Amino acid sequence: MMRRLFWKFFTIIWLTMAASVAGPFIIINLLDAAPFSQDIARERRDFTLDVAARLLEQQGKDAAEAFARAVAALPRPVNLSVSEIGPSSACPGVEAENVRSVAVGGTCSRVSIIAQESGTMAGDWPKLLPWVSALIASAVSAFWLARYLILPVVHLRHGLSALAQGRFDVRIGDKMDGRKDEVTALAHDFDASAAHLEELQGIQQRLFHDVSHELRSPLSRLQAAIGVLRQNPSRLDIMMDRMDREIERIDGLVGEILTLARLSARSGDGAVQTLDLMDLLNGIVDDAAFEAQARGISLSHDGVAAFVAEVNGELIYRAFENVIRNALKYSPDNSRVSIFSQIVDERLRVTVTDEGAGVPASELEWIFQPFSRGSHAVARSGYGLGLAITKHAIEEHGGRVTASIAAGGGLAVTLEIPRLAARKPEDMFPFG
């Protein structure tokens, strides 16, 4: 397909360039064949014959022959013949074309133009040289231009073919040979798309692996409990409690996965309400502070008193709760979790800081991926989906979530939520 397209481009460009180059030559040749040009040539021949005849009459045959040799050596030669045809009475009364008869000393002499023989191949070659040069030059130019235009298309075709085969590591931006045009921009957009697809593929594969791993553990414990019951039916009550806990764990994991899937797909229906986000935040803080007392953790909130915004309340509640409970989960006993809120450019900015082990700087973005807990953190419970759900929920409102290293070495997570909903109500949805 690409070869046919290349030769189509080559033929069209070549014919166009050849026609544009050959056009002036054709026009010149047409002008040379025009009546006006023929009249000039006839007058030139007549003038040459008249001059030769006058020299023959006044200065003799030697002068006329010398003149004939001179005009024969011109760039556009005229071949003259000077000869005696008889006595003066032999001179015709009516002259033929291209002939002059002169009576000198009783002798009739004739001056005539000798018809030129058709040119040989060697003689015609200089005339053909401009045509051949034009054809060769236009062919070379057409080949280079067609290749210049088609080569990026070939690279794009190979790249798209690789994507269709599931090979997302292909890149074509470095094959543009230093071009800086729209095709190069398209190639870089292709590379960005391929990189994004490769990243999504990696996330998907990692998600499948993590889901399988998270489900395998409770299923294995369920299988072990069933085995214990078969060997010792007297432990029915204990094993049933254990099985109930494992089933609840599987149900919770599946629910979290479905929540994340719905957020990622942006499907479902939900309503945007006008709410005071500080009421939501303070309610979560009060509940979390009561639970934190059992481990001696101090939880405090310092910030604005009110921030009314158009949001999906369920999404924002889940986002606040996940971040705060995540901070409690990874905080050591008898430590402190601080929450600070402020309004910046019509956005509510909430920062939750803990005194836990923290996260290395290289993993600050990674912790928002599903089933990610950080390499230095030891989770007390959960599935590693909380921050991933928070990120999607906040971004659904046009906000953003970032993580940084706290001054005391712990983790600081910042949520920014705009006052006005960034999406239409039909684009928002609740959790199932």
VEXLO-115762 format. One line per field, with one value per residue (C-alpha): x, y, z negated; residue number from 1; residue in three letters. Coordinates in nm, 4 decimals. Example, Ala and Ser with C-alpha at 12.3 -4.5 7.8 and 13.67 -1.06 7.14 Angstrom:
2
u <- c(1.2300 1.3670) .
v <- c(-0.4500 -0.1060) .
w <- c(-0.7800 -0.7140) .
timi <- c(1 2) .
dogu <- c(Ala Ser) .
***
This chain:
432
u <- c(0.0000 0.2765 0.4720 0.1710 0.1171 0.4865 0.4808 0.1611 0.3266 0.6428 0.4585 0.2419 0.5311 0.7610 0.5100 0.4291 0.7928 0.8817 0.5931 0.6887 1.0498 0.9699 0.7009 0.9398 1.1314 0.8100 0.6999 1.0373 1.0182 0.6651 0.7789 1.0635 0.8135 0.5798 0.5391 0.7162 1.0291 1.0115 0.9916 1.3025 1.4891 1.3795 1.4893 1.8228 1.8775 1.7721 2.0040 2.2949 2.2248 2.2051 2.5349 2.7081 2.5653 2.6802 3.0328 3.0405 2.9349 3.1705 3.4738 3.4657 3.4278 3.7089 3.5399 3.2053 3.3612 3.5401 3.2065 3.0471 3.3138 3.2602 2.8823 2.9248 3.1314 2.8686 2.6810 2.3734 2.5470 2.4204 2.5784 2.6364 2.7511 2.9225 2.9477 2.9603 2.6707 2.7599 2.7640 2.5823 2.2907 2.2332 2.1242 1.7507 1.5125 1.3156 1.5136 1.4237 1.3968 1.7330 1.9191 2.0873 2.2347 2.4949 2.6432 3.0098 3.2425 3.0264 2.9907 2.6810 2.7604 2.5139 2.5005 2.2663 2.1916 2.2747 2.0009 2.1307 2.1131 1.9086 2.1151 2.2834 2.2391 2.5626 2.4477 2.1046 2.2393 2.3044 1.9430 1.8216 2.0503 1.8187 1.5274 1.7231 1.8641 1.5161 1.3782 1.6646 1.6556 1.2784 1.2964 1.5555 1.3599 1.0318 1.1882 1.3313 1.0098 0.7898 1.0165 1.0148 0.6347 0.5745 0.8434 0.6666 0.3449 0.5330 0.6619 0.3117 0.1692 0.4295 0.3637 -0.0126 0.0368 0.2497 -0.0203 -0.2825 -0.0685 -0.0462 0.3141 0.2889 0.6653 0.7025 0.8144 0.8489 0.9337 1.3076 1.2657 1.1569 1.5139 1.5089 1.1843 0.9904 0.6443 0.2903 0.3879 0.6552 0.4026 0.1720 0.4551 0.5220 0.1488 0.1596 0.4537 0.2663 -0.0416 0.1695 0.3411 0.0036 -0.1291 0.1839 0.1330 -0.2338 -0.1382 0.1121 -0.1462 -0.3998 -0.1581 -0.0493 -0.4134 -0.4968 -0.1959 -0.2781 -0.6473 -0.5535 -0.3063 -0.5507 -0.8279 -0.6035 -0.5209 -0.8779 -0.9765 -0.6831 -0.7898 -1.1449 -1.0157 -0.8047 -1.1042 -1.3127 -1.0326 -1.0184 -1.3953 -1.3770 -1.1083 -1.2577 -1.6329 -1.6316 -1.4641 -1.7627 -1.8351 -1.4747 -1.4288 -1.7638 -1.6559 -1.3282 -1.5105 -1.7481 -1.4513 -1.2871 -1.6106 -1.6541 -1.2985 -1.3618 -1.6879 -1.5137 -1.2338 -1.4771 -1.6734 -1.3602 -1.2584 -1.6039 -1.5883 -1.2510 -1.3732 -1.6764 -1.4625 -1.2163 -1.4978 -1.6849 -2.0154 -2.3380 -2.5627 -2.5214 -2.6353 -2.4337 -2.5404 -2.4523 -2.2814 -2.0592 -1.7508 -1.6337 -1.9405 -1.8380 -1.4751 -1.5524 -1.7884 -1.5193 -1.2595 -1.4837 -1.5459 -1.1798 -1.0612 -1.2836 -1.1401 -0.7830 -0.8031 -0.7664 -0.4118 -0.3264 -0.3215 -0.4111 -0.6179 -0.6748 -0.8212 -0.7261 -0.8570 -1.1532 -1.4981 -1.7016 -1.6616 -1.9811 -1.9296 -2.1166 -1.9994 -2.1121 -2.1273 -2.0649 -1.7494 -1.6026 -1.6953 -1.5165 -1.2118 -1.1792 -1.2398 -0.9867 -0.7069 -0.7722 -0.8132 -0.5058 -0.3064 -0.4315 -0.3585 0.0084 0.0711 0.2443 0.0733 0.0848 0.1589 -0.0236 -0.2252 -0.2805 -0.5386 -0.5089 -0.7589 -0.7525 -0.9166 -0.6871 -0.8253 -1.1789 -1.0457 -1.0512 -0.7076 -0.6972 -0.3630 -0.3485 -0.0108 0.0929 0.4047 0.4400 0.7299 0.6536 0.7137 1.0349 1.0263 1.0422 0.7151 0.5053 0.3159 0.3086 0.1008 -0.2057 -0.1993 -0.4309 -0.2934 0.0048 0.1082 0.4664 0.7761 0.8527 0.5012 0.3430 -0.0342 -0.2484 -0.5434 -0.7042 -0.6415 -0.4309 -0.7229 -0.8106 -0.5783 -0.6515 -1.0244 -0.9517 -0.7495 -1.0240 -1.2963 -1.1167 -1.0217 -1.3882 -1.4512 -1.1669 -0.9404 -0.6141 -0.4410 -0.0691 0.1603 0.4792 0.7231 0.6189 0.8607 0.8689 0.9356 0.5788 0.3452 0.1450 -0.1472 -0.3083 -0.6536 -0.7718 -1.1421 -1.2886 -1.5975 -1.7920 -1.8361 -1.6080 -1.8407 -2.2070 -2.4344 -2.4969 -2.1245 -2.1081 -2.2123 -2.2432 -2.0726 -2.2553) .
v <- c(0.0000 0.2427 0.1591 0.2372 0.5637 0.6488 0.5909 0.7918 1.0822 1.0355 1.0277 1.3291 1.5370 1.4306 1.5075 1.8418 1.9429 1.8130 2.0038 2.3217 2.2893 2.1751 2.4356 2.7230 2.5089 2.4134 2.7759 2.8791 2.6126 2.7143 3.0729 2.9628 2.7914 3.0868 3.2869 3.5833 3.3769 3.2282 3.5772 3.6814 3.3725 3.4332 3.7948 3.6861 3.4429 3.7012 3.9578 3.7096 3.6232 3.9910 4.0714 3.7729 3.8653 4.2281 4.1151 3.8779 4.1587 4.4256 4.2367 3.9046 3.5425 3.5288 3.7919 3.6129 3.2793 3.4427 3.5824 3.2382 3.0857 3.3599 3.3153 2.9372 2.9759 3.1807 3.0289 3.0123 2.9372 2.9957 2.7641 2.9501 2.8088 3.0312 2.8788 2.9715 2.8387 2.9663 3.2775 3.5885 3.4961 3.1914 3.4033 3.3461 3.6331 3.5124 3.4065 3.0997 3.1157 3.1145 3.1849 3.4944 3.5116 3.7754 3.8489 3.9445 3.9883 3.7864 3.5021 3.4170 3.3237 3.1935 3.2367 2.9871 2.8542 2.4881 2.2931 2.1636 1.7923 1.6725 1.6784 1.3633 1.2284 1.3923 1.7193 1.6982 1.6048 1.9656 2.0421 1.7430 1.8112 2.0667 1.8235 1.5302 1.7440 1.8687 1.5140 1.3855 1.6828 1.6638 1.2849 1.3259 1.6101 1.4185 1.1067 1.3027 1.4992 1.1882 1.0065 1.3081 1.3091 0.9345 0.8218 0.9679 0.8008 0.4700 0.5180 0.6042 0.2973 0.0716 0.2315 0.1876 -0.1691 -0.2343 -0.0847 -0.3025 -0.6048 -0.4954 -0.3695 -0.0380 0.0136 0.1325 0.4950 0.6856 1.0412 0.9743 0.8608 1.1996 1.2968 1.6365 1.7481 2.0264 2.0285 1.9044 1.5464 1.5533 1.6877 1.4027 1.1540 1.2930 1.2780 0.9156 0.8517 1.0155 0.8020 0.4857 0.5697 0.6293 0.2995 0.1236 0.2761 0.1736 -0.1773 -0.1967 -0.0676 -0.3190 -0.6094 -0.4964 -0.4557 -0.8096 -0.9391 -0.7447 -0.8390 -1.2044 -1.1759 -0.9954 -1.2481 -1.5514 -1.4862 -1.4853 -1.7693 -1.9721 -1.9041 -2.0057 -2.3280 -2.3899 -2.3291 -2.5772 -2.8320 -2.7813 -2.8308 -3.1554 -3.2851 -3.1429 -3.0596 -2.9567 -2.6248 -2.5228 -2.1954 -2.0736 -2.1637 -2.0079 -1.6784 -1.7009 -1.7741 -1.4810 -1.2461 -1.3724 -1.3421 -0.9870 -0.9140 -1.0493 -0.8550 -0.5356 -0.5871 -0.6495 -0.3395 -0.1249 -0.2645 -0.1906 0.1619 0.2231 0.0722 0.3009 0.6038 0.5082 0.4498 0.7668 0.5900 0.6086 0.8871 1.1180 1.4538 1.7618 1.9318 2.2630 2.1612 2.3052 2.0872 2.1824 2.0102 1.6908 1.7265 1.8056 1.5083 1.2742 1.4282 1.3793 1.0122 0.9442 1.1267 0.9067 0.5917 0.7253 0.7558 0.3805 0.4087 0.7374 0.9280 1.2973 1.4165 1.7901 2.0196 2.3829 2.5975 2.7711 2.7574 2.7131 2.6437 2.6060 2.4303 2.2377 1.8788 1.5206 1.4720 1.0972 1.1360 1.4111 1.2314 0.9190 1.1240 1.2979 0.9760 0.7729 1.0246 1.0746 0.7048 0.6278 0.8736 0.7035 0.3589 0.4317 0.6467 0.4920 0.4828 0.8003 1.0173 1.3111 1.3619 1.7244 1.8567 2.2094 2.3718 2.7021 2.8713 2.9581 3.1070 2.9799 2.6343 2.4497 2.3143 2.0454 1.9025 1.5902 1.5274 1.2250 1.1206 0.7770 0.6176 0.8268 0.7434 0.7843 1.0773 0.8403 0.6755 0.9852 0.9490 0.5704 0.5609 0.6800 0.3631 0.0754 -0.1682 0.0566 0.1119 0.2331 0.0216 0.1576 0.1318 -0.1629 -0.1582 -0.2602 -0.3429 -0.2417 -0.3113 -0.0217 0.1297 0.4267 0.6875 0.5635 0.6181 0.9583 1.0679 0.9742 1.1308 1.4652 1.4763 1.4159 1.7611 1.9280 1.9252 1.7501 1.5416 1.5556 1.3935 1.5260 1.4490 1.6162 1.8208 1.5544 1.2764 1.1548 1.1884 1.4986 1.4583 1.7712 1.7837 2.0807 2.1127 2.3993 2.5812 2.5095 2.1599 2.1038 1.8462 1.8324 1.6582 1.3679 1.2956 1.2466 0.9247 0.7751 0.4723 0.1414) .
w <- c(0.0000 -0.0926 0.2238 0.4400 0.2560 0.2964 0.6726 0.7064 0.5286 0.7338 1.0687 0.9932 0.8636 1.1470 1.4210 1.2614 1.2292 1.5763 1.7304 1.5472 1.6659 2.0203 2.0715 2.1484 2.4000 2.5762 2.5918 2.7327 2.9997 3.0881 3.1204 3.3465 3.5782 3.5892 3.9155 3.7632 3.6986 4.0478 4.2000 4.0103 4.1295 4.4922 4.4794 4.3347 4.6231 4.8830 4.7315 4.7358 5.1036 5.1998 5.0290 5.1928 5.5349 5.4961 5.3968 5.6933 5.9286 5.7931 5.6580 5.8309 5.7568 5.4984 5.2794 5.3011 5.2074 4.9129 4.7952 4.8331 4.6104 4.3507 4.3213 4.3095 3.9913 3.8054 3.5026 3.7249 4.0569 4.4103 4.6687 4.9950 5.3287 5.5922 5.9436 6.3158 6.5222 6.8711 7.0839 6.9706 7.1942 6.9774 6.6796 6.6264 6.6362 6.3358 6.0306 5.8310 5.4518 5.2707 5.5999 5.7395 6.0921 6.1857 6.5328 6.4970 6.7979 7.0329 6.7875 6.5861 6.2257 5.9701 5.5912 5.4190 5.0728 5.0275 4.8454 4.5130 4.4437 4.1466 3.8306 3.6995 3.3513 3.2447 3.3915 3.2284 2.8849 2.7725 2.8550 2.6521 2.3566 2.1840 2.2153 2.0739 1.7926 1.7038 1.6913 1.4752 1.2373 1.1996 1.1410 0.8637 0.7038 0.7291 0.5736 0.2804 0.2229 0.2457 0.0013 -0.2324 -0.2351 -0.2519 -0.4992 -0.8087 -0.6952 -0.6757 -1.0323 -1.1546 -0.9825 -1.1423 -1.4813 -1.4553 -1.3398 -1.6486 -1.8724 -1.7051 -1.7947 -2.1578 -2.1458 -2.3299 -2.3662 -2.0048 -1.9490 -1.6214 -1.7254 -1.7001 -1.3372 -1.2025 -1.1016 -1.2681 -1.1032 -1.2698 -1.1181 -1.1783 -1.0929 -1.3627 -1.6123 -1.5140 -1.5707 -1.9194 -1.9972 -1.8874 -2.1225 -2.4095 -2.3373 -2.3147 -2.6446 -2.8091 -2.6738 -2.7965 -3.1399 -3.1439 -3.0378 -3.3215 -3.5697 -3.4449 -3.4712 -3.8161 -3.9198 -3.8082 -3.9978 -4.3131 -4.3061 -4.2666 -4.5519 -4.7817 -4.7131 -4.7462 -5.1139 -5.2541 -5.0234 -5.1511 -5.5097 -5.4254 -5.2752 -5.5850 -5.8126 -5.6149 -5.6455 -6.0234 -6.0468 -5.8560 -6.0908 -6.4115 -6.3889 -6.7564 -6.6583 -6.4488 -6.6324 -6.6212 -6.2541 -6.1591 -6.3165 -6.1268 -5.8020 -5.8588 -5.8997 -5.5813 -5.3847 -5.5120 -5.4045 -5.0527 -5.0317 -5.1387 -4.8881 -4.6028 -4.7037 -4.6973 -4.3594 -4.2162 -4.3565 -4.1938 -3.8653 -3.8591 -3.9294 -3.6561 -3.4058 -3.5111 -3.4794 -3.6733 -3.7944 -4.0875 -4.2099 -4.2886 -4.6096 -4.7647 -5.0872 -5.3540 -5.3199 -5.6676 -5.8157 -5.6347 -5.7414 -6.1058 -6.1329 -6.0006 -6.2344 -6.5394 -6.4576 -6.3790 -6.6950 -6.9117 -6.7507 -6.7734 -7.1548 -7.1886 -7.0519 -7.2187 -6.8880 -6.9018 -6.6045 -6.5585 -6.2937 -6.2490 -5.9656 -5.8095 -5.9638 -5.6443 -5.2736 -5.0719 -4.7387 -4.4706 -4.5080 -4.5181 -4.8913 -4.8881 -4.6781 -4.8950 -5.2165 -5.0957 -4.9898 -5.3296 -5.5216 -5.3237 -5.3755 -5.7470 -5.8253 -5.6149 -5.8307 -6.1490 -6.0090 -5.9440 -6.2516 -6.5523 -6.8905 -7.1012 -6.7961 -6.6405 -6.3206 -6.2172 -5.9723 -5.8366 -5.5989 -5.4127 -5.1154 -4.8242 -4.5002 -4.5584 -4.6402 -4.9681 -5.0484 -5.3190 -5.4349 -5.6520 -5.8184 -6.0241 -6.2165 -6.0626 -5.8775 -5.5704 -5.2072 -5.0014 -4.7605 -4.4646 -4.5750 -4.6421 -4.3147 -4.3358 -4.6543 -4.4594 -4.2503 -4.3493 -4.6120 -4.6803 -5.0421 -5.0141 -5.0641 -5.4146 -5.5530 -5.7296 -5.6969 -5.9929 -5.7634 -5.4349 -5.0709 -4.9467 -4.7506 -4.9706 -4.8193 -4.4663 -4.5269 -4.6827 -4.3797 -4.1357 -4.3519 -4.3850 -4.0170 -3.9281 -4.0784 -3.8916 -4.1966 -4.2662 -4.5330 -4.6092 -4.8632 -5.0171 -5.2968 -5.6208 -5.8257 -6.0963 -5.8466 -5.8099 -5.5138 -5.4211 -5.1789 -5.0356 -4.8759 -4.6699 -4.5841 -4.3752 -4.4984 -4.1774 -4.0407 -3.7433 -3.5867 -3.4991 -3.7509 -3.5128 -3.5069 -3.8836 -4.0500 -4.3981 -4.5365 -4.5132) .
timi <- c(1 2 3 4 5 6 7 8 9 10 11 12 13 14 15 16 17 18 19 20 21 22 23 24 25 26 27 28 29 30 31 32 33 34 35 36 37 38 39 40 41 42 43 44 45 46 47 48 49 50 51 52 53 54 55 56 57 58 59 60 61 62 63 64 65 66 67 68 69 70 71 72 73 74 75 76 77 78 79 80 81 82 83 84 85 86 87 88 89 90 91 92 93 94 95 96 97 98 99 100 101 102 103 104 105 106 107 108 109 110 111 112 113 114 115 116 117 118 119 120 121 122 123 124 125 126 127 128 129 130 131 132 133 134 135 136 137 138 139 140 141 142 143 144 145 146 147 148 149 150 151 152 153 154 155 156 157 158 159 160 161 162 163 164 165 166 167 168 169 170 171 172 173 174 175 176 177 178 179 180 181 182 183 184 185 186 187 188 189 190 191 192 193 194 195 196 197 198 199 200 201 202 203 204 205 206 207 208 209 210 211 212 213 214 215 216 217 218 219 220 221 222 223 224 225 226 227 228 229 230 231 232 233 234 235 236 237 238 239 240 241 242 243 244 245 246 247 248 249 250 251 252 253 254 255 256 257 258 259 260 261 262 263 264 265 266 267 268 269 270 271 272 273 274 275 276 277 278 279 280 281 282 283 284 285 286 287 288 289 290 291 292 293 294 295 296 297 298 299 300 301 302 303 304 305 306 307 308 309 310 311 312 313 314 315 316 317 318 319 320 321 322 323 324 325 326 327 328 329 330 331 332 333 334 335 336 337 338 339 340 341 342 343 344 345 346 347 348 349 350 351 352 353 354 355 356 357 358 359 360 361 362 363 364 365 366 367 368 369 370 371 372 373 374 375 376 377 378 379 380 381 382 383 384 385 386 387 388 389 390 391 392 393 394 395 396 397 398 399 400 401 402 403 404 405 406 407 408 409 410 411 412 413 414 415 416 417 418 419 420 421 422 423 424 425 426 427 428 429 430 431 432) .
dogu <- c(Met Met Arg Arg Leu Phe Trp Lys Phe Phe Thr Ile Ile Trp Leu Thr Met Ala Ala Ser Val Ala Gly Pro Phe Ile Ile Ile Asn Leu Leu Asp Ala Ala Pro Phe Ser Gln Asp Ile Ala Arg Glu Arg Arg Asp Phe Thr Leu Asp Val Ala Ala Arg Leu Leu Glu Gln Gln Gly Lys Asp Ala Ala Glu Ala Phe Ala Arg Ala Val Ala Ala Leu Pro Arg Pro Val Asn Leu Ser Val Ser Glu Ile Gly Pro Ser Ser Ala Cys Pro Gly Val Glu Ala Glu Asn Val Arg Ser Val Ala Val Gly Gly Thr Cys Ser Arg Val Ser Ile Ile Ala Gln Glu Ser Gly Thr Met Ala Gly Asp Trp Pro Lys Leu Leu Pro Trp Val Ser Ala Leu Ile Ala Ser Ala Val Ser Ala Phe Trp Leu Ala Arg Tyr Leu Ile Leu Pro Val Val His Leu Arg His Gly Leu Ser Ala Leu Ala Gln Gly Arg Phe Asp Val Arg Ile Gly Asp Lys Met Asp Gly Arg Lys Asp Glu Val Thr Ala Leu Ala His Asp Phe Asp Ala Ser Ala Ala His Leu Glu Glu Leu Gln Gly Ile Gln Gln Arg Leu Phe His Asp Val Ser His Glu Leu Arg Ser Pro Leu Ser Arg Leu Gln Ala Ala Ile Gly Val Leu Arg Gln Asn Pro Ser Arg Leu Asp Ile Met Met Asp Arg Met Asp Arg Glu Ile Glu Arg Ile Asp Gly Leu Val Gly Glu Ile Leu Thr Leu Ala Arg Leu Ser Ala Arg Ser Gly Asp Gly Ala Val Gln Thr Leu Asp Leu Met Asp Leu Leu Asn Gly Ile Val Asp Asp Ala Ala Phe Glu Ala Gln Ala Arg Gly Ile Ser Leu Ser His Asp Gly Val Ala Ala Phe Val Ala Glu Val Asn Gly Glu Leu Ile Tyr Arg Ala Phe Glu Asn Val Ile Arg Asn Ala Leu Lys Tyr Ser Pro Asp Asn Ser Arg Val Ser Ile Phe Ser Gln Ile Val Asp Glu Arg Leu Arg Val Thr Val Thr Asp Glu Gly Ala Gly Val Pro Ala Ser Glu Leu Glu Trp Ile Phe Gln Pro Phe Ser Arg Gly Ser His Ala Val Ala Arg Ser Gly Tyr Gly Leu Gly Leu Ala Ile Thr Lys His Ala Ile Glu Glu His Gly Gly Arg Val Thr Ala Ser Ile Ala Ala Gly Gly Gly Leu Ala Val Thr Leu Glu Ile Pro Arg Leu Ala Ala Arg Lys Pro Glu Asp Met Phe Pro Phe Gly) .
***
